[in-house]
Amino acid sequence: MTALVAVVSCTTEKKAPVNPFFAEWQTPFGVPPFDQINDGDYIPAVDSAIALAKTEIASITASAEAPTFANTISSYDRGGQLLNKVASVFYAQAGANTNDSLKAIEMELAPKMSAFGDEVLLNAELFRRIKTVYDNRAGEQLNEEQLFLLENLYKSFVRNGANLNTEDQEKLKKLNLEISVLAVKFNQNVLSETNDFKLIIDNEADLAGLPESVITNAAEMAKADSLEGRWVFTTQKPSMIPFLQYADNRDLRKKLYDAYLNRGNNHNQYDNNQVLADLVRLRADRAKLLGYKTHAAINLENRMAKTPENVFNLLNGLFSRSQKVALRERDEMQKIVDSEGGKFKLEPHDWWYYAEKLRKAKYDLDENELRPYFSLDNVRDGVFAVANKLYGITFTRIENIPLPHPDAQAFEVKEADGSHLGVLYMDFFPRESKSQGAWCGGYREHRILDGKEITPIVTIVGNFTPPAPDAPALLSMDDVTTLFHEFGHGLQSLFAANTYSTTYPAQDIVELPSQIMEHWATDPEVLKMYARHYKTGEVIPDELVEKIKNSSYFNTGFDNVEIMAASLLDMAYYSLEAPVNIDVQKFEKETMKKLGLMPEIEPRYRSTYFLHIIDGYDAGYYVYTWAAVLDNDAFEAFREKGIFDQATASSFRKNILEKMGIMDAEQQYKNFRGREPQIEPLLKNRGLN
Ligand SMILES: [Zn+2]
């Protein structure tokens, strides 16, 4: 191993300038030296890293010693560190700061990474050693984490084809490779389609109904596009949603919403219909080859849900409850349309506009009244304060540290006793180089290496409402809960207590740490802590807090219907048995028809831009709902004892946040709650009971 490292450093000495991935990073806390990394560094770094990782595997399989946990599992876990180092920076940058050259590299890396992954997972000698350790596991004195790692590692090799014959393994490699390339293509197409459409307004009358701040933002967008004097709206949510909520011009609302809905479905070079059809077909073929009925069956095996049937039961039950509520919401809105003399039936692009009117009429609440209390800095400091009250941790801004993008901010996170816990980056605003949505990622994950603790470097990326020239970024309620959500993922990474870097979190518990944080975001006690007027510093008035509380069931039918519809669409694709041959538009339409989805609501994501179901949440969009059962039930534990109860917080940290991926998820939950999760709190909190 020492010799190998020497080879790598030799190569770098010849090169000038040095590829930063081959050096120890001399930065504060060892964060990536973003300012020194050039696009051209990635491919050579990945190539060397893969070569190194291969030799690491070879040294395990060449061992003459009988396989043990130490010489096989631990060594396997130690390998690939350089590859992790390069990949974590590359994929974070490709998601948040991409450009044409990174897009090309991403495309070039997909087959390389896929081929390397298969080379490891289909390495017969490596699998033989892992299986031997697994079969002999009772004979070694393994602790709980080691046993969990071993069992899951063994099963993941089996699930990924280790037991197939050579001919089938070759077929599998080919399928994996095709899938990996298509997944990148799908992602890049969505970004291009999102950036391509602009609703340009040059007639001021078409802005009627829009709040001043929304108009100012649209004028800024136009300026940035050299369209001075006009107004630009995009399909990015911070731009689109206010337009849908407030613009009186119904035709333009339709135009913008249709553009959003048809991303990837415009019969151009970025069309995703065939890409998705191929992905679904290949994944079904892959499942069959591996001896499973469907792709969903593979993905669910290792999760809390266990089978597609369990997922369908949960989703279908919630869908019918939700649609009953949504139909009532629709009828209430139709009444407004009729009373205003509108001679039309409510359509999907009308929903936000009339929902806002309904909110005003029913709860006397205008979402725009809230924004001044939700300046980004206040919300960010609010979530820090919540974490401090729960876990005692503190956040200190770091000024002189490399940033992944000039807009990003960095914080040092410390335990109550002042010891270092990790680094947290936050990068808030939309830009064309950034993917849609919000996420939490990392540049370095927690582990223990040679007795030394490696601390995490976490990043939260969002597309929140940007600042205007005369005002700070004033967030929507949705932005606020999203920020709390992603921060919850961040906390989990910061508190991770794993020894080994190979962890196996059941995906349907992963959204528990994030979604539970949303409950604090809107709690009256917490609102009083952070929601202050950005101009006057005045704490949010009781009357507004009361209105937020009263309107907690506002639009709940719609929210749940669109999520259930999207979750069921995902499950429908991946419940298809090979051979699959579908027309995506037809399949989506038929699936929604079979479900009985009301025509006034579209699934939360339509097929050709449903990024979740491409990589990571394929047969997995349901996990948000699965985890919602958990987070509502778990938050009840806080409600019972007080939302800042120290014993409950400490148990949540110890049993849930620290143990993610290193012990059985059901057991984790039971250890925290003292019993199995119950669905009633979710039904109650969403007004579906
Ligand atoms: Zn999440």
Residues whose N, C-alpha, C, O or C-beta is under 5 A from the ligand:
A	BS01	ZN	E511 S514
